[in-house]
């Protein structure tokens, strides 16, 4: 338990069975959110964090799983929740987490051709990637 | 100065499809800047005649790196950024974010602050719903109804500006309290505005509710059922319009909602008309709540007496060294938030507005993640667009109330 939410720390392989049980047996029918946390000094480097809500019991649960920087892959949850599709796209472009089985991981908030994953801690805040090159201003 | 030719400019998006499924269908691009959709959103649609076969919705044109920017500000100085998420009801964002930080710090609000936050959240919700309904009606050609509703919204904005100093982005929430107490006469003016609102909202009901044009364009258009709405992550008025009485204010009471008496309006079919009506009824409920809260407000402090987050009294800063150091530390280093992670969700005007914060201790957040309802809704909006006429896209989109600031962050 952390600040009123049940937290489950699970291995990446057991994500699918655990999420499936949460939905089928415990009624967590609303997929709220998926995001990641970057811990550059730690191995494995990333936490993938899920939030679920039960519209029957009005409780939330947080699922956390750790993935390695070399292979940041977890299973997709699109087969359980339609809304996972869009949110996994965001998490993929921001942190580079790959969702195995999600066939639509195109950039969403960023643009086609953006290099890097901006919410990783090693991405400098000031880096510029103009899509259209800057023009010379002649005075 | 010469522009590169248009054909060499890279396309910022890659559509999910470039060829139609059915013979004779056409791919059209709508947006990102289209006069009939409020909000910068791009929809690539396959249409067969006037019928929409499938759509591919692209957002992100208002992305400004909110979450990245937050990681280099103190817990306090990022509040103005939070305001700019849902800029139609900025106060709800403030309070949801502050509550998440207060959870991490273990702070209990004063009763006056709790009631005032609830009151202002409901007041913002009214403004947000007025904006949404007004814009949706105007896009269908109902200019009079638009002007009635926006008149009231402007009264509300000016009134909140009296309190906070800004019309739209107020930056009024503080960790552990509020920026300042109510000015004199503020509550009297509030009563006046609520009374005037009754008149204007009644006029709009009279103009629109049984209007043939309005019903034809909204009834049985953009229908979604409860199970499907939950599967696609819909919350807030859209979920309630399907008939599910799900409201965080009732289900997981926060602030003062547990002490208030109110109903959850629900729709029947989950179509555009229901979404319009749920919002109009929610305005009534919010008004009812505000009147109860005015009676509940008692004099008292608005910020907690906690030196970790509340700035010391200005007079003390000028005369006592402890208060001066305290002030300096809070401004320069930020409130010291213990390590941990918290998720706090409020019922925003559009749905569940959640903040997931990670702290490693210290004055700067390690991570601020916003679960914004508009963003999630954009992931499921194709369920409401596909299969209807191309012209239905405008009222359906209006009834969803996509807010770019919140969607694209």
Boltz contact constraints between the chains, C-beta under 6 A:
constraints:
  - contact:
      token1: [A, 3]
      token2: [B, 103]
      max_distance: 6.0
  - contact:
      token1: [A, 3]
      token2: [B, 342]
      max_distance: 6.0
  - contact:
      token1: [A, 5]
      token2: [B, 343]
      max_distance: 6.0
  - contact:
      token1: [A, 29]
      token2: [B, 230]
      max_distance: 6.0
  - contact:
      token1: [A, 30]
      token2: [B, 230]
      max_distance: 6.0
  - contact:
      token1: [A, 31]
      token2: [B, 233]
      max_distance: 6.0
  - contact:
      token1: [A, 32]
      token2: [B, 371]
      max_distance: 6.0
  - contact:
      token1: [A, 33]
      token2: [B, 371]
      max_distance: 6.0
  - contact:
      token1: [A, 35]
      token2: [B, 369]
      max_distance: 6.0
  - contact:
      token1: [A, 37]
      token2: [B, 358]
      max_distance: 6.0
  - contact:
      token1: [A, 37]
      token2: [B, 367]
      max_distance: 6.0
  - contact:
      token1: [A, 55]
      token2: [B, 246]
      max_distance: 6.0
  - contact:
      token1: [A, 58]
      token2: [B, 251]
      max_distance: 6.0
  - contact:
      token1: [A, 58]
      token2: [B, 252]
      max_distance: 6.0
  - contact:
      token1: [A, 82]
      token2: [B, 231]
      max_distance: 6.0
  - contact:
      token1: [A, 82]
      token2: [B, 232]
      max_distance: 6.0
  - contact:
      token1: [A, 83]
      token2: [B, 232]
      max_distance: 6.0
  - contact:
      token1: [A, 83]
      token2: [B, 233]
      max_distance: 6.0
  - contact:
      token1: [A, 83]
      token2: [B, 376]
      max_distance: 6.0
  - contact:
      token1: [A, 83]
      token2: [B, 379]
      max_distance: 6.0
  - contact:
      token1: [A, 86]
      token2: [B, 379]
      max_distance: 6.0
  - contact:
      token1: [A, 106]
      token2: [B, 14]
      max_distance: 6.0
  - contact:
      token1: [A, 108]
      token2: [B, 60]
      max_distance: 6.0
  - contact:
      token1: [A, 109]
      token2: [B, 60]
      max_distance: 6.0
  - contact:
      token1: [A, 109]
      token2: [B, 63]
      max_distance: 6.0
  - contact:
      token1: [A, 109]
      token2: [B, 408]
      max_distance: 6.0
  - contact:
      token1: [A, 111]
      token2: [B, 12]
      max_distance: 6.0
  - contact:
      token1: [A, 112]
      token2: [B, 12]
      max_distance: 6.0
  - contact:
      token1: [A, 112]
      token2: [B, 14]
      max_distance: 6.0
  - contact:
      token1: [A, 118]
      token2: [B, 68]
      max_distance: 6.0
  - contact:
      token1: [A, 119]
      token2: [B, 68]
      max_distance: 6.0
  - contact:
      token1: [A, 125]
      token2: [B, 68]
      max_distance: 6.0
  - contact:
      token1: [A, 135]
      token2: [B, 1]
      max_distance: 6.0
